Amino acid sequence: MKKHFAYLIATVIVWLAIGHSDVVPCTIITVGKTASTDNSTINCNVSDSRTTRTWIDIVTHRYHNPGSLCEIYSNSKRTVSAFDLSAAQIAGEIPQVSETYKYLNTGYPCMNEYQLTVSETTFGGRDTLRNKNAMFTCEELCRIIMERAKTAREAIRIIDNLTQTYGYNDAGECLAIADKEEVWYLEILGCGHDKIGAIWAAQRVPQGHVSVCANGSRIRQLNLKDSDWCMASKNVFAIAEKMGWWDRTSGQPFEFCYTYAPESRRSMATRRREWRVFDLWAPSLGLDPNASDFPFSVKPDSLVSVRDVMAIIRDTFEGTDFDITKNIIVPDKDGKMVKSPYANPFMHYDMMPLFKINGGWGAYGERCIARYYCNYSIVMQIRDWLPDPIGGLIWHGYDNPATTTHAPLCIGITDVAGSYKISGRTGFNRECAWWAFNRVADLSAQKWGDMRVDVDSARQVVEATVFDSQAALEDRALKLYRKNPDAAGDELTRFAIDYCEMIVREWWKLGDWLWTKYTGKF
């Protein structure tokens, strides 16, 4: 007992230390256009955070006067006011461009009017490289490329120019940047505590492949002679040599991830998620779940759909050796040992040592894709056969991916439902959409084995509605677009608002149902 208590205390202390860091543990998954069932490029971001803002809005296309300036905001701690620009501090100013593009503004801006998308995950990297006094955070880089870029390559050039001029102040980040033709993974870090600039590398994903990044640097060797597939900052080798992290004369190949973020590759929490995505979609490869490295990308055994992506971000390792609930068993009414209905994959990390659950975050246990502290998840489709306002489609879901449902928001919409504009970080609010989904997530974790059935049933009903009606909506919008683009935008907006309001009502009802069905029966 004393041993377990000491282990628990140690776990809590370490967890509190992690909880006070500004590292946000997210997962990104991409699907190339010829790897998807409908020839769309898919860029998915599971944004796990206890602090980033919950509300979303549309930032419109704007024109700017010559000589005007663009304010850059400081948000390195990803506080509740993230991207609430009225409350943010100004880190500096840069020259404004003549026009900036429309984009959907989630916790991290995610898609603009040209169907350019970006998703994010933090991998940390060597702390000696971070300059917290430089201008650009990761969030602000995402905002600027949404405002100024039409393609992934253009976005990478903009990031390079801005960080070399004004500096990068965040931890190591991976950005999956995808356009109508290409998917690139860009990994970026600072270049020293007192240095203005950045170190970065970018690698392109083949159109027929899927890829993943889960808080670990993924880029290894760089073939900069082939700029069609690989790019990097000019200082990528020089700083490694200067710091003694790589010796050009040693005969050993330069590997970006092991040079600049070696600790991220040691994390089983990272590697296990990488394995899970590849193993579910390319089981023929027979990848070792305990391997140190996996391919940068793989060709899936079967084409991948949007619903496949939604299913994988709900994954909790169920049915594998890494299911943290597999040993929490009790006798059923017939005396047979079965998994307890109270066993849930979302127990807090400080509980795991009591159940002798290991792996993942070291002492904490396995770290699956779906998390109870997820803020939102987005599955973004880029469809080049449709006009941009209709082709760019963001499936947005609040809170834990395992207990949410995703709403389709075309980039052509001009507004979002009122409940999606309300912050959920200021306390419980029945007018706020995020709270409807957060409440269901927390309630269902109390008796996951039974409640998950009710949640899955509700999701199946509303998802059937939207997937069955989406094609007809887009057909109507396309006909309107050919005559009057504004009318098409109005149609898409009406549908999005009505659907979002409907699912929020359904999730409030679902939460009430869970409460009344199970209360007093635990």
Summary of the structure (lengths in Angstrom):
residues: 522
radius of gyration: 22.8
end to end distance: 26.5
largest distance: 78.2
contacts: 1775
relative contact order: 0.12
helix: 37%
strand: 20%
